[in-house]
Amino acid sequence: LKSNPSNNEEKEAQTQLTKSDELQRLHSQALSAYQQEDYQAAISLLDEILAVCVWDAELRELRAECYINEGEPSKAISDLKAAAKLKNDNTEAFYKISKIYYQLGDHELSLSEVRECLKLDQDHKQCFSLYKHVKKLNKQIESAEEFIREGRYEDAINKYDSAMKTEPDVPIYATRAKERICHCLSKNQQATEAIKVCTEVLQLEPTNVNALKDRAEAYLLEDLYEE
């Protein structure tokens, strides 16, 4: 305005100024909603701001936190991935992405993301601790699957038992391990045990196709054709 105070310039500047004031007001409301744990309200306010401030990493991180609290992890990952690109050395974003993938049961993607964090800072305590844990679990699952491919079903069962001890707190890993143990028992012709473990899986996931097929095989071994 000072350099070129023509009418058009002034009008444009005033419009931008009004928009800026409005965005600051929305930002204050979004922070307030977040602090009051009204995450849905915070998300809709942040949506409005991010439609204009597309490249704001911190706003994306805030919206990701809201998504996490609202139980929408895939949307949180999307915002965190953008924040990781927008802000240099964003170890925190990579750590959070890795944690979310891990909680969702995707240990391989979790491992990949936590490695990105350690590339930026090899002394990052949280990332290193998570890396060690996920790497151990990943190795156990890989070994178990290798045993299954080789037909070494007892060894695979033992390895999956170890995996459940490594991760006792995230239920999806126990469910996946039991699903594979059910498969091993069925293949190993241990029909009674297979039916018991497959049934445990199906109580948690009634439409688990693998467990249904493996339990069917076990029923065949016991001549329980109706079942």
Secondary structure, DSSP 8 states (H G I E B T S, - for coil): --S---HHHHHHHHHHHHHHHHHHHHHHHHHHHHHTT-HHHHHHHHHHHHHH-TT-HHHHHHHHHHHHHTT-HHHHHHHHHHHHHHSTT-HHHHHHHHHHHHHTT-HHHHHHHHHHHHHH-TT-HHHHHHHHHHHHHHHHHHHHHHHHHTT-HHHHHHHHHHHHHH--S-HHHHHHHHHHHHHHHHHTT-HHHHHHHHHHHHHH-TT-HHHHHHHHHHHHHTT----
